[in-house]
Amino acid sequence: MTPGVPEASGLVLALSTCPDPDVAVRIARTLVEERLVACANLVPGLRSIYQWQGAVQEEAEVLLLMKTRRELLGPLKARMAALHPYEVPELVSVPIEDGLPAYLAWVRAETEAAGRMEPNLSTGLG
């Protein structure tokens, strides 16, 4: 398989950070249930150093790695803003250039129902 083949076309890896594992699990589960992402991996043990309100901050965080379709980034941005406790949540994406065809097809299939489902407003996060 070579970069840019149709199997990977239109798929992205979206990244976000959460303040703790409980918040990360709630956000990830909601986004998977709503089919805005096919999969979310939680990576604990992250240490973030950043500028916030004129001072350098250092915090423990959990990284979310989420696989989805580029066309769902708009709804994913809106949902992340509603679910996330941060005043300015992180959400960035990078294109998926290549991968195992069966996995890429699975990501696409698992997110096909997005937009046909009502958002889960009972998460306690929004």
Contact map, one row per residue, 1 for C-alpha under 8 A:
111010000000000000000000000000000000000000000000000000000000000000000000000000000000000000000000011000000000000000000000000000
111110000000000000000000000000000000000000000000000000000000000000000000000000000000000000000000010000000000000000000000000000
111110010000000000000000000000000000000000000000000000000000000000000000000000000000000000000000110000000000000000000000000000
011111011000000000000000000000000000000000000000000000000000000000000000000000000000000000000000110000000000000000000000000000
111111111000000000000000000000000000000000000000000000000000000000000000000000000000000000000000110000000000000000000000000000
000111111000000000000000000000000000000000000000000000000000000000000000000000000000000000000000000000000000000000000000000000
000011111000000000000000000000000000000000000000000000000000000000000000000000000000000000000000010010011000000000000000000000
001111111110000000000000000000000000000000000000000000000000000000000000000000000000000000000001111010010000000000000000000000
000111111110000000000000000000000000000000000000000000000000000000000000000000000000000000000001100000000000000000000000000000
000000011111000000000000000000000000000000000000000000000000000000001110000000000000000000000011000000000000000000000000000000
000000011111100000000000000000000000000000000000000000000000000000111100000000000000000000000011000000010001000000000000000000
000000000111110000000000000000000000000000000000000000000000000000111100000000000000000000001111000000000000000000000000000000
000000000011111000000000000000000000000000000000000000000000000011110000000000000000000000001111000000000000000000000000000000
000000000001111100000000000000000000000000000000000000000000000111110000000000000000000000111100000000000000000000000000000000
000000000000111110000000000000000000000000000000000000000000001111000000000000000000000001111000000000000000000000000000000000
000000000000011111000000000000000000000000000000000000000000001110000000000000000000000011110000000000000000000000000000000000
000000000000001111100001000000000000000000000000000000000000111100000000000000000000000011100000000000000000000000000000000000
000000000000000111111011000000000000000000000000000000000000111100000000000000000001000000000000000000000000000000000000000000
000000000000000011111011000000000000000000000000000000000001110000000000000000000000000000000000000000000000000000000000000000
000000000000000001111111000000000000000000000000000000000001110000000000000000000000000000000000000000000000000000000000000000
000000000000000001111111100000000000000001010000000000000000010000000000000000000000000000000000000000000000000000000000000000
000000000000000000011111110000000000000000000000000000000000000000000000000000000000000000000000000000000000000000000000000000
000000000000000001111111111000000000000000000000000000000000000000000000000000000001000000000000000000000000000000000000000000
000000000000000011111111111100000000000001000000000000000000011100000000000000000000000000000000000000000000000000000000000000
000000000000000000001111111110000000000001000000000000000000000000000000000000000000000000000000000000000000000000000000000000
000000000000000000000111111111000000000000000000000000000000000000000000000000000000000000000000000000000000000000000000001010
000000000000000000000011111111100000000000000000000000000000000000000000000000010011000000000000000000000000000000000000000010
000000000000000000000001111111110000000100000000000000000000000100000000000000000000000000000000000000000000000000000000000000
000000000000000000000000111111111000000000000000000000000000000000000000000000000000000000000000000000000000000000000000000000
000000000000000000000000011111111100000000000000000000000000000000000000000000000000000000000000000000000000000000000001001000
000000000000000000000000001111111111100000000000000000000000000000000000000100000000000000000000000000000000000000000000000000
000000000000000000000000000111111111111100000000000000000000000000000000000000000000000000000000000000000000000000000000000000
000000000000000000000000000011111111000000000000000000000000000000000000000000000000000000000000000000000000000000000000000000
000000000000000000000000000001111111100000000000000000000000000000000000000000000000000000000000000000000000000001001111000000
000000000000000000000000000000111111110000000000000000000000000000000000000000000000000000000000000000000000011111000000000000
000000000000000000000000000000111111110000000000000000000000000000010001001100000000000000000000000000000000001001000000000000
000000000000000000000000000000110111111100000000000000000000000001111000000000000000000000000000000000000010011000000000000000
000000000000000000000000000000010011111100000000000000000000000001110000000000000000000000000000000000000111011000000000000000
000000000000000000000000000000010000111110000000000000000000000001110000000000000000000000000000000000000010000000000000000000
000000000000000000000000000100010000111111000000000000000000000111100000000000000000000000000000000000000000000000000000000000
000000000000000000000000000000000000001111100000000000000000001111000000000000000000000000000000000000000000000000000000000000
000000000000000000001001100000000000000111110000000000000000011110000000000000000000000000000000000000000000000000000000000000
000000000000000000000000000000000000000011111100000000000000011110000000000000000000000000000000000000000000000000000000000000
000000000000000000001000000000000000000001111100000000000000111000000000000000000000000000000000000000000000000000000000000000
000000000000000000000000000000000000000000111110000000000001110000000000000000000000000000000000000000000000000000000000000000
000000000000000000000000000000000000000000111111000000000001111000000000000000000000000000000000000000000000000000000000000000
000000000000000000000000000000000000000000001111100000000111100000000000000000000000000000000000000000000000000000000000000000
000000000000000000000000000000000000000000000111110000001111100000000000000000000000000000000000000000000000000000000000000000
000000000000000000000000000000000000000000000011111000011110000000000000000000000000000000000000000000000000000000000000000000
000000000000000000000000000000000000000000000001111100011100000000000000000000000000000000000000000000000000000000000000000000
000000000000000000000000000000000000000000000000111111111000000000000000000000000000000000000000000000000000000000000000000000
000000000000000000000000000000000000000000000000011111111000000000000000000000000000000000000000000000000000000000000000000000
000000000000000000000000000000000000000000000000001111100000000000000000000000000000000000000000000000000000000000000000000000
000000000000000000000000000000000000000000000000001111110000000000000000000000000000000000000000000000000000000000000000000000
000000000000000000000000000000000000000000000000001111111000000000000000000000000000000000000000000000000000000000000000000000
000000000000000000000000000000000000000000000000111101111100000000000000000000000000000000000000000000000000000000000000000000
000000000000000000000000000000000000000000000001111100111110000000000000000000000000000000000000000000000000000000000000000000
000000000000000000000000000000000000000000000011110000011111000000000000000000000000000000000000000000000000000000000000000000
000000000000000000000000000000000000000000000011100000001111100000000000000000000000000000000000000000000000000000000000000000
000000000000000000110000000000000000000000001111000000000111110000000000000000000000000000000000000000000000000000000000000000
000000000000000011110000000000000000000000011111000000000011111000000000000000000000000000000000000000000000000000000000000000
000000000000000011111001000000000000000001111100000000000001111100000000000000000000000000000000000000000000000000000000000000
000000000000001111000001000000000000000011110100000000000000111110000000000000000000000000000000000000000000000000000000000000
000000000000011111000001000100000000000111100000000000000000011111000000000000000000000000000000000000000000000000000000000000
000000000000111100000000000000000000000111100000000000000000001111100000000000000000000000000000000000000000000000000000000000
000000000000111000000000000000000000111110000000000000000000000111110000000000000000000000000000000000000000000000000000000000
000000000011110000000000000000000000111100000000000000000000000011111000000000000000000000000000000000000010000000000000000000
000000000011110000000000000000000001111000000000000000000000000001111101000000000000000000000000000000000011001000000000000000
000000000111000000000000000000000000100000000000000000000000000000111111100000000000000000000000000000000011001000000000000000
000000000111000000000000000000000000000000000000000000000000000000011111100000000000000000000010000000000000000000000000000000
000000000100000000000000000000000000000000000000000000000000000000001111110000000000000000000000000000000000000000000000000000
000000000000000000000000000000000001000000000000000000000000000000011111111100000000000000000000000000000000000001000000000000
000000000000000000000000000000000000000000000000000000000000000000001111111110000000000000000000000000000000000000000000000000
000000000000000000000000000000000000000000000000000000000000000000000011111111000000000000000000000000000000000000000000000000
000000000000000000000000000000000001000000000000000000000000000000000001111111100000000000000000000000000000000000000000000000
000000000000000000000000000000100001000000000000000000000000000000000001111111110000000000000000000000000000000000000000000000
000000000000000000000000000000000000000000000000000000000000000000000000111111111000000000100000000000000000000000000000000000
000000000000000000000000000000000000000000000000000000000000000000000000011111111100000000000000000000000000000000000000000000
000000000000000000000000000000000000000000000000000000000000000000000000001111111110000000000000000000000000000000000000000000
000000000000000000000000001000000000000000000000000000000000000000000000000111111111000010100000000000000000000000000000000000
000000000000000000000000000000000000000000000000000000000000000000000000000011111111000010000000000000000000000000000000000000
000000000000000000000000000000000000000000000000000000000000000000000000000001111111000000000000000000000000000000000000000011
000000000000000000000000001000000000000000000000000000000000000000000000000000111111100000000000000000000000000000000000000011
000000000000000001000010001000000000000000000000000000000000000000000000000000011111110010000000000000000000000000000000000011
000000000000000000000000000000000000000000000000000000000000000000000000000000000011111010000000000000000000000000000000000010
000000000000000000000000000000000000000000000000000000000000000000000000000000000001111110000000000000000000000000000000000000
000000000000000000000000000000000000000000000000000000000000000000000000000000000000111110000000000000000000000000000000000000
000000000000000000000000000000000000000000000000000000000000000000000000000000000000011111000000000000000000000000000000000000
000000000000000110000000000000000000000000000000000000000000000000000000000000011001111111100000000000000000000000000000000000
000000000000001110000000000000000000000000000000000000000000000000000000000000000000000111110000000000000000000000000000000000
000000000000011110000000000000000000000000000000000000000000000000000000000010010000000011111000000000000000000000000000000000
000000000000011100000000000000000000000000000000000000000000000000000000000000000000000001111100000000000000000000000000000000
000000000001111000000000000000000000000000000000000000000000000000000000000000000000000000111110000000000000000000000000000000
000000000001110000000000000000000000000000000000000000000000000000000000000000000000000000011111000000000000000000000000000000
000000000111100000000000000000000000000000000000000000000000000000000100000000000000000000001111100000000000000000000000000000
000000011111100000000000000000000000000000000000000000000000000000000000000000000000000000000111111000000000000000000000000000
001110011000000000000000000000000000000000000000000000000000000000000000000000000000000000000011111000000000000000000000000000
111110110000000000000000000000000000000000000000000000000000000000000000000000000000000000000001111100000000000000000000000000
100000010000000000000000000000000000000000000000000000000000000000000000000000000000000000000001111110110000000000000000000000
000000000000000000000000000000000000000000000000000000000000000000000000000000000000000000000000011111110000000000000000000000
000000110000000000000000000000000000000000000000000000000000000000000000000000000000000000000000001111111000000000000000000000
000000000000000000000000000000000000000000000000000000000000000000000000000000000000000000000000000111111100000000000000000000
000000000000000000000000000000000000000000000000000000000000000000000000000000000000000000000000001111111110000000000000000000
000000110010000000000000000000000000000000000000000000000000000000000000000000000000000000000000001111111111000000000000000000
000000100000000000000000000000000000000000000000000000000000000000000000000000000000000000000000000011111111100000000000000000
000000000000000000000000000000000000010000000000000000000000000000000000000000000000000000000000000001111111110000000000000000
000000000000000000000000000000000000111000000000000000000000000000111000000000000000000000000000000000111111111000000000000000
000000000010000000000000000000000000010000000000000000000000000000011000000000000000000000000000000000011111111100000000000000
000000000000000000000000000000000000000000000000000000000000000000000000000000000000000000000000000000001111111100000000000000
000000000000000000000000000000000010110000000000000000000000000000000000000000000000000000000000000000000111111110000000000000
000000000000000000000000000000000011110000000000000000000000000000011000000000000000000000000000000000000011111111000000000000
000000000000000000000000000000000010000000000000000000000000000000000000000000000000000000000000000000000001111111000000000000
000000000000000000000000000000000010000000000000000000000000000000000000000000000000000000000000000000000000011111111000000000
000000000000000000000000000000000111000000000000000000000000000000000001000000000000000000000000000000000000001111111000000000
000000000000000000000000000000000000000000000000000000000000000000000000000000000000000000000000000000000000000011111100000000
000000000000000000000000000000000000000000000000000000000000000000000000000000000000000000000000000000000000000011111100000000
000000000000000000000000000000000100000000000000000000000000000000000000000000000000000000000000000000000000000011111110000000
000000000000000000000000000000000100000000000000000000000000000000000000000000000000000000000000000000000000000000111111000000
000000000000000000000000000000000100000000000000000000000000000000000000000000000000000000000000000000000000000000001111100000
000000000000000000000000000001000100000000000000000000000000000000000000000000000000000000000000000000000000000000000111111000
000000000000000000000000000000000000000000000000000000000000000000000000000000000000000000000000000000000000000000000011111101
000000000000000000000000000000000000000000000000000000000000000000000000000000000000000000000000000000000000000000000001111110
000000000000000000000000010001000000000000000000000000000000000000000000000000000000000000000000000000000000000000000001111111
000000000000000000000000000000000000000000000000000000000000000000000000000000000000000000000000000000000000000000000000111111
000000000000000000000000011000000000000000000000000000000000000000000000000000000111100000000000000000000000000000000000011111
000000000000000000000000000000000000000000000000000000000000000000000000000000000111000000000000000000000000000000000000101111
